């Protein structure tokens, strides 16, 4: 189980390492369910380059797609990013966040 998780994390980190792929994810976050043509619009990349980036994102499970008629709609899958955040960020930040929340409660209590 640990090996699978590590392999999956590696694919996610590899996918997120490229600025073009992060831009595609940002576009899907803004408007989910876009076609390849919609995702290509306004980018300085060929259609083939966008398709290759999407394939890497799909391999990392960051993007899924569904057919609607003749079109393939692409959707962001935030679960792998959330898993990485939980594993790599939350554990380190939890004590700091708790301290800040306690400070906020104390300050609010003093104000009222």
C-alpha positions as CSV (number, residue, x, y, z in Angstrom):
1,X,0.0,0.0,0.0
2,X,2.8,2.4,0.8
3,X,4.5,1.8,-2.6
4,X,1.3,2.6,-4.5
5,X,0.8,5.8,-2.6
6,X,4.4,6.8,-3.2
7,X,4.1,6.0,-6.9
8,X,0.8,8.0,-7.1
9,X,2.4,10.9,-5.3
10,X,5.4,10.8,-7.7
11,X,3.0,11.1,-10.7
12,X,1.1,14.0,-9.0
13,X,4.4,15.9,-8.2
14,X,5.6,15.2,-11.8
15,X,2.4,16.5,-13.3
16,X,2.4,19.6,-11.0
17,X,6.0,20.4,-11.8
18,X,5.2,21.9,-15.2
19,X,3.8,25.4,-15.4
20,X,1.6,24.6,-18.5
21,X,-0.1,21.7,-16.7
22,X,-0.7,23.9,-13.6
23,X,-2.3,26.5,-16.0
24,X,-4.6,23.8,-17.4
25,X,-5.6,22.8,-13.9
26,X,-6.3,26.5,-13.1
27,X,-8.5,26.8,-16.1
28,X,-10.4,23.7,-15.1
29,X,-10.8,25.0,-11.6
30,X,-12.3,28.2,-13.0
31,X,-14.6,26.4,-15.4
32,X,-14.9,22.6,-15.1
33,X,-16.0,20.4,-17.9
34,X,-14.1,22.0,-20.9
35,X,-13.3,20.4,-24.2
36,X,-9.8,20.2,-25.6
37,X,-10.6,23.1,-28.0
38,X,-11.8,25.3,-25.0
39,X,-8.7,24.5,-23.1
40,X,-6.5,25.3,-26.1
41,X,-8.1,28.7,-26.6
42,X,-5.7,31.5,-25.8
43,X,-2.7,29.3,-25.0
44,X,0.5,29.5,-26.9
45,X,0.6,25.7,-27.3
46,X,-0.4,23.5,-30.1
47,X,-3.5,21.3,-29.7
48,X,-1.2,18.2,-29.6
49,X,0.9,19.8,-26.8
50,X,-2.2,20.5,-24.7
51,X,-3.4,16.9,-25.3
52,X,-0.1,15.5,-24.1
53,X,-0.2,17.6,-21.0
54,X,-3.8,16.4,-20.3
55,X,-2.6,12.8,-20.7
56,X,0.0,13.4,-18.0
57,X,-2.6,15.0,-15.8
58,X,-5.0,12.1,-16.4
59,X,-2.2,9.6,-15.6
60,X,-1.7,11.4,-12.2
61,X,-5.5,11.2,-11.7
62,X,-5.7,15.0,-11.6
63,X,-8.0,15.2,-14.6
64,X,-10.8,13.0,-15.6
65,X,-13.0,13.1,-18.8
66,X,-16.4,12.2,-19.9
67,X,-17.9,11.9,-23.4
68,X,-21.0,14.0,-24.2
69,X,-22.0,13.3,-27.8
70,X,-18.9,13.9,-29.9
71,X,-17.1,15.9,-27.3
72,X,-14.8,14.9,-24.5
73,X,-15.3,17.1,-21.4
74,X,-12.3,17.4,-19.0
75,X,-12.8,17.8,-15.2
76,X,-10.4,18.5,-12.4
77,X,-10.0,16.0,-9.7
78,X,-8.7,17.7,-6.6
79,X,-8.4,14.6,-4.5
80,X,-4.8,13.8,-5.2
81,X,-3.8,17.4,-4.4
82,X,-5.7,17.2,-1.2
83,X,-4.0,14.0,-0.3
84,X,-0.6,15.5,-0.8
85,X,-1.6,18.6,1.2
86,X,-2.8,16.3,4.1
87,X,0.4,14.3,4.0
88,X,3.0,17.0,3.4
89,X,1.5,20.2,4.7
90,X,-1.2,19.7,7.3
91,X,0.9,17.6,9.7
92,X,3.5,20.3,9.8
93,X,1.1,23.3,10.1
94,X,-1.4,21.8,12.5
95,X,0.3,22.9,15.7
96,X,0.8,26.4,14.3
97,X,-2.8,26.7,13.2
98,X,-4.0,25.5,16.6
99,X,-1.8,28.1,18.3
100,X,-3.2,30.9,16.0
101,X,-6.8,29.7,16.6
102,X,-6.1,29.8,20.4
103,X,-4.6,33.2,20.2
104,X,-7.6,34.5,18.1
105,X,-10.0,33.0,20.7
106,X,-8.1,34.7,23.5
107,X,-8.0,38.0,21.8
108,X,-11.7,37.9,20.9
109,X,-12.5,37.0,24.5
110,X,-10.5,40.0,25.7
111,X,-12.3,42.3,23.3
112,X,-15.8,41.4,24.5
